[in-house]
């Protein structure tokens, strides 16, 4: 996973933030897989909404990392672009489900 490589040099004193980011990313992956495999439309919508909420948490943690100079602007922008892509896909997926009622 890209996140592992990019967070490799996190200072030991800030390991908790790194672990929170890693955990949130794996949670995001798990929720997305669950949403993709369920046939229950109501559950699928809730899971996609959870994906979007989890992205906000990850973005907060990355912003905190940037403010504390744990990651540089380049890494922050790289993560942000990836998260933006996921938001686009998730909101598009949600819109498709909403329009097929």
Backbone as a chain_set.jsonl record, in Angstrom:
{"seq": "XXXXXXXXXXXXXXXXXXXXXXXXXXXXXXXXXXXXXXXXXXXXXXXXXXXXXXXXXXXXXXXXXXXXXXXXXXXXXXXXXXXXXXXXXXXXXXXXXXXXX", "coords": {"N": [[0.846, -1.172, 0.0], [0.537, 2.21, -0.798], [0.579, 4.085, 1.253], [2.102, 3.012, 3.341], [4.747, 3.141, 2.427], [5.072, 5.893, 2.052], [4.818, 6.922, 4.62], [6.933, 5.988, 5.975], [9.192, 7.278, 7.131], [8.302, 8.616, 9.385], [8.592, 10.449, 12.407], [9.526, 8.826, 15.464], [8.401, 9.813, 17.822], [5.953, 10.701, 17.012], [4.471, 8.549, 16.327], [1.9, 7.679, 16.896], [0.115, 9.254, 15.391], [0.848, 8.413, 12.842], [0.115, 5.691, 13.033], [-2.647, 6.001, 13.37], [-3.359, 7.102, 10.894], [-2.629, 4.992, 9.183], [-4.327, 2.932, 10.145], [-6.844, 4.084, 9.621], [-6.723, 4.192, 6.838], [-6.659, 1.464, 6.15], [-9.122, 0.74, 7.221], [-10.763, 2.234, 5.541], [-10.31, 0.92, 3.109], [-11.382, -1.614, 3.73], [-14.105, -0.961, 4.2], [-14.832, -0.004, 1.694], [-14.537, -2.353, 0.149], [-16.536, -3.919, 1.352], [-18.8, -2.419, 0.653], [-18.707, -2.745, -2.082], [-19.251, -5.434, -2.387], [-21.731, -6.004, -1.331], [-25.208, -6.635, -1.892], [-27.347, -5.36, -0.952], [-28.898, -2.437, -1.287], [-29.474, -0.286, 0.459], [-27.685, -0.741, 2.567], [-25.325, -0.59, 1.092], [-25.318, 2.147, 0.383], [-25.039, 3.323, 2.93], [-22.513, 2.346, 3.605], [-20.921, 3.54, 1.639], [-21.237, 6.177, 2.392], [-19.895, 5.989, 4.804], [-17.346, 5.567, 3.813], [-16.822, 8.083, 2.714], [-16.874, 9.621, 5.064], [-14.714, 8.503, 6.436], [-12.641, 9.29, 4.805], [-12.606, 12.007, 5.341], [-11.645, 11.959, 7.955], [-9.08, 10.893, 7.528], [-8.014, 12.912, 5.933], [-8.006, 15.0, 7.803], [-6.088, 13.994, 9.63], [-3.841, 13.9, 7.97], [-3.571, 16.598, 7.39], [-2.982, 17.549, 9.939], [-0.53, 16.273, 10.226], [0.93, 17.62, 8.29], [0.863, 20.246, 9.322], [2.36, 19.847, 11.648], [4.747, 19.366, 10.528], [5.438, 16.774, 9.821], [5.067, 15.527, 7.481], [5.847, 16.626, 4.168], [4.828, 19.354, 1.984], [4.613, 18.356, -0.605], [4.13, 15.565, -0.287], [1.737, 15.752, 1.092], [0.094, 16.92, -0.856], [0.148, 14.87, -2.725], [-1.116, 12.739, -1.338], [-3.555, 14.03, -0.96], [-4.517, 14.302, -3.593], [-4.99, 11.625, -4.245], [-6.945, 10.993, -2.341], [-8.933, 12.768, -3.173], [-9.611, 11.611, -5.628], [-10.777, 9.225, -4.736], [-12.968, 10.263, -3.37], [-14.391, 11.386, -5.519], [-15.05, 9.049, -6.983], [-16.566, 7.666, -5.054], [-18.698, 9.459, -4.498], [-19.818, 9.594, -7.019], [-20.641, 6.937, -7.318], [-22.502, 6.814, -5.259], [-24.362, 8.657, -6.27], [-25.244, 7.283, -8.547], [-26.553, 5.139, -7.333], [-28.576, 6.531, -6.005], [-30.016, 7.559, -8.152], [-31.134, 5.313, -9.255], [-33.394, 4.466, -7.96]], "CA": [[0.0, 0.0, 0.0], [1.318, 3.429, -0.943], [0.657, 4.791, 2.53], [3.2, 2.452, 4.123], [5.999, 3.674, 1.894], [5.123, 7.342, 2.245], [4.889, 7.263, 6.044], [8.045, 5.22, 6.525], [10.13, 8.097, 7.884], [7.619, 9.372, 10.433], [9.354, 10.428, 13.666], [9.025, 7.879, 16.467], [7.586, 10.502, 18.821], [4.636, 10.947, 16.424], [4.042, 7.251, 15.792], [0.452, 7.529, 17.08], [-0.545, 9.84, 14.208], [1.116, 7.486, 11.741], [-0.721, 4.507, 13.227], [-4.037, 6.387, 13.106], [-3.512, 7.232, 9.44], [-2.572, 3.632, 8.622], [-5.559, 2.233, 10.52], [-7.953, 4.689, 8.876], [-6.61, 3.783, 5.433], [-7.093, 0.062, 6.048], [-10.572, 0.756, 7.447], [-11.345, 2.74, 4.3], [-10.242, -0.178, 2.145], [-12.344, -2.64, 4.132], [-15.468, -0.452, 3.995], [-15.058, 0.036, 0.241], [-14.759, -3.741, -0.283], [-17.869, -4.325, 1.815], [-19.787, -1.729, -0.192], [-18.65, -3.32, -3.42], [-19.717, -6.818, -2.43], [-23.097, -6.185, -0.843], [-26.291, -6.433, -2.848], [-28.338, -4.559, -0.238], [-28.682, -1.055, -1.7], [-29.476, 0.59, 1.632], [-26.406, -0.971, 3.228], [-24.291, -0.071, 0.198], [-25.304, 3.606, 0.533], [-24.459, 3.635, 4.246], [-21.084, 2.054, 3.546], [-20.278, 4.586, 0.832], [-21.205, 7.362, 3.263], [-18.804, 5.742, 5.75], [-16.111, 5.8, 3.059], [-16.638, 9.535, 2.643], [-16.542, 10.09, 6.412], [-13.362, 8.035, 6.754], [-11.727, 10.141, 4.049], [-12.483, 13.266, 6.094], [-10.759, 11.676, 9.09], [-7.727, 10.758, 6.987], [-7.596, 14.248, 5.52], [-7.685, 15.72, 9.032], [-4.82, 13.478, 10.15], [-2.773, 14.331, 7.068], [-3.407, 18.036, 7.603], [-2.273, 17.639, 11.208], [0.846, 15.87, 9.939], [1.556, 18.723, 7.559], [1.042, 21.358, 10.27], [3.433, 19.477, 12.569], [5.913, 19.13, 9.676], [5.752, 15.346, 9.78], [5.124, 15.285, 6.04], [6.033, 17.884, 3.451], [3.715, 19.795, 1.135], [4.538, 17.459, -1.77], [3.447, 14.33, 0.135], [0.363, 16.124, 1.42], [-0.606, 17.098, -2.13], [0.033, 13.535, -3.335], [-2.196, 12.067, -0.617], [-4.795, 14.759, -1.235], [-4.983, 13.944, -4.943], [-5.528, 10.256, -4.171], [-8.207, 11.052, -1.597], [-9.911, 13.432, -4.046], [-10.072, 10.604, -6.593], [-11.684, 8.308, -4.04], [-14.206, 11.027, -3.113], [-15.114, 11.471, -6.8], [-15.622, 7.732, -7.283], [-17.588, 7.329, -4.056], [-19.89, 10.3, -4.696], [-20.421, 9.131, -8.271], [-21.272, 5.659, -6.985], [-23.682, 7.16, -4.467], [-25.322, 9.285, -7.19], [-25.821, 6.212, -9.38], [-27.509, 4.408, -6.48], [-29.712, 7.424, -5.752], [-30.782, 7.722, -9.394], [-31.739, 4.037, -9.634], [-34.416, 4.084, -6.956]], "C": [[0.895, 1.239, 0.0], [1.558, 4.118, 0.395], [1.828, 4.294, 3.367], [4.533, 3.057, 3.703], [6.136, 5.158, 2.224], [5.266, 7.748, 3.708], [6.076, 6.596, 6.743], [8.933, 6.043, 7.459], [9.469, 8.987, 8.94], [8.463, 9.324, 11.708], [8.711, 9.494, 14.692], [8.117, 8.548, 17.492], [6.158, 10.763, 18.321], [4.05, 9.678, 15.817], [2.528, 7.058, 15.893], [-0.323, 8.103, 15.887], [-0.368, 8.912, 13.01], [0.219, 6.254, 11.844], [-2.192, 4.811, 12.972], [-4.306, 6.53, 11.618], [-3.561, 5.848, 8.803], [-3.87, 2.87, 8.902], [-6.75, 2.769, 9.735], [-7.915, 4.284, 7.405], [-7.057, 2.332, 5.242], [-8.597, -0.066, 6.304], [-11.297, 1.206, 6.187], [-11.389, 1.642, 3.241], [-11.283, -1.253, 2.46], [-13.784, -2.197, 3.865], [-15.798, -0.43, 2.505], [-15.304, -1.364, -0.32], [-16.145, -4.231, 0.141], [-18.957, -3.701, 0.95], [-19.848, -2.353, -1.573], [-19.258, -4.711, -3.493], [-21.141, -7.023, -1.942], [-24.112, -5.918, -1.946], [-27.414, -5.6, -2.246], [-28.046, -3.077, -0.505], [-28.626, -0.089, -0.523], [-28.149, 0.472, 2.379], [-25.267, -0.394, 2.398], [-24.181, 1.447, 0.332], [-24.667, 4.013, 1.855], [-22.948, 3.411, 4.245], [-20.333, 3.104, 2.727], [-20.199, 5.887, 1.633], [-20.106, 7.211, 4.317], [-17.439, 5.946, 5.085], [-15.81, 7.297, 3.033], [-16.265, 10.12, 4.006], [-15.116, 9.701, 6.786], [-12.324, 8.876, 6.015], [-11.535, 11.483, 4.766], [-11.562, 13.099, 7.295], [-9.311, 11.601, 8.612], [-7.183, 12.122, 6.576], [-7.217, 15.093, 6.741], [-6.325, 15.298, 9.578], [-3.633, 13.889, 9.276], [-2.503, 15.826, 7.218], [-2.646, 18.291, 8.904], [-0.796, 17.284, 11.021], [1.601, 16.968, 9.207], [1.847, 19.887, 8.502], [2.187, 21.095, 11.242], [4.737, 19.127, 11.846], [6.406, 17.685, 9.717], [5.801, 14.848, 8.344], [5.302, 16.643, 5.368], [4.827, 18.183, 2.558], [3.52, 18.862, -0.06], [3.794, 16.165, -1.426], [1.974, 14.619, 0.445], [-0.467, 16.264, 0.146], [-0.838, 15.749, -2.821], [-1.097, 12.745, -2.683], [-3.539, 12.705, -0.945], [-5.38, 14.415, -2.591], [-5.602, 12.552, -4.953], [-6.879, 10.249, -3.444], [-9.297, 11.726, -2.424], [-10.477, 12.463, -5.08], [-11.081, 9.662, -5.949], [-13.018, 8.995, -3.754], [-15.037, 11.108, -4.391], [-15.8, 10.146, -7.135], [-16.765, 7.397, -6.33], [-18.847, 8.167, -4.247], [-20.588, 9.93, -6.003], [-21.193, 7.846, -8.061], [-22.566, 5.91, -6.22], [-24.76, 7.779, -5.358], [-25.999, 8.257, -8.078], [-26.873, 5.45, -8.579], [-28.747, 5.243, -6.221], [-30.613, 7.534, -6.98], [-31.458, 6.443, -9.868], [-32.753, 3.544, -8.593], [-35.641, 3.517, -7.612]], "O": [[1.891, 1.295, 0.721], [2.632, 4.671, 0.63], [2.483, 5.091, 4.039], [5.345, 3.437, 4.547], [7.206, 5.613, 2.631], [5.791, 8.824, 3.997], [6.192, 6.647, 7.968], [9.378, 5.532, 8.487], [10.037, 10.004, 9.336], [8.993, 8.269, 12.055], [7.487, 9.395, 14.766], [7.171, 7.93, 17.98], [5.258, 11.018, 19.121], [3.231, 9.738, 14.9], [1.937, 6.354, 15.074], [-1.3, 7.508, 15.431], [-1.311, 8.659, 12.26], [-0.369, 5.827, 10.85], [-2.91, 3.978, 12.419], [-5.363, 6.126, 11.133], [-4.433, 5.567, 7.981], [-4.439, 2.244, 8.008], [-7.57, 1.996, 9.241], [-8.96, 4.058, 6.796], [-7.755, 2.016, 4.279], [-9.268, -0.885, 5.675], [-12.319, 0.632, 5.809], [-12.4, 1.467, 2.561], [-11.977, -1.739, 1.566], [-14.589, -2.978, 3.358], [-16.903, -0.791, 2.101], [-16.177, -1.548, -1.168], [-16.84, -4.886, -0.636], [-19.916, -4.37, 0.563], [-20.923, -2.473, -2.163], [-19.731, -5.125, -4.551], [-21.705, -8.103, -2.12], [-23.894, -5.078, -2.82], [-28.33, -5.182, -2.955], [-27.062, -2.534, -0.004], [-27.808, 0.831, -0.516], [-27.562, 1.48, 2.775], [-24.349, 0.22, 2.94], [-23.074, 1.981, 0.39], [-23.853, 4.935, 1.901], [-22.198, 4.199, 4.82], [-19.229, 3.506, 3.093], [-19.206, 6.61, 1.556], [-19.46, 8.192, 4.684], [-16.499, 6.433, 5.712], [-14.684, 7.72, 3.296], [-15.429, 11.02, 4.086], [-14.394, 10.494, 7.39], [-11.247, 9.142, 6.547], [-10.431, 12.026, 4.792], [-10.786, 13.999, 7.615], [-8.42, 12.183, 9.231], [-6.025, 12.443, 6.844], [-6.221, 15.817, 6.713], [-5.508, 16.142, 9.946], [-2.553, 14.189, 9.786], [-1.354, 16.266, 7.179], [-1.769, 19.153, 8.957], [0.079, 17.929, 11.598], [2.777, 17.212, 9.479], [2.942, 20.449, 8.485], [2.905, 22.02, 11.618], [5.697, 18.659, 12.457], [7.604, 17.409, 9.658], [6.486, 13.874, 8.031], [4.949, 17.678, 5.933], [3.928, 17.355, 2.406], [2.389, 18.609, -0.476], [2.931, 15.722, -2.184], [1.088, 13.836, 0.105], [-1.597, 15.781, 0.08], [-1.887, 15.521, -3.424], [-1.931, 12.155, -3.37], [-4.53, 12.013, -1.178], [-6.592, 14.253, -2.728], [-6.625, 12.33, -5.599], [-7.826, 9.591, -3.872], [-10.454, 11.307, -2.385], [-11.672, 12.486, -5.374], [-12.11, 9.34, -6.542], [-14.076, 8.379, -3.882], [-16.253, 10.919, -4.353], [-16.969, 10.117, -7.518], [-17.809, 6.903, -6.754], [-19.956, 7.637, -4.165], [-21.816, 9.951, -6.079], [-22.297, 7.694, -8.585], [-23.595, 5.294, -6.5], [-25.941, 7.461, -5.214], [-27.199, 8.35, -8.333], [-27.954, 5.153, -9.087], [-29.859, 4.714, -6.217], [-31.836, 7.594, -6.852], [-32.272, 6.483, -10.79], [-32.924, 2.341, -8.394], [-36.593, 3.146, -6.925]]}, "num_chains": 1, "name": "protein.A"}
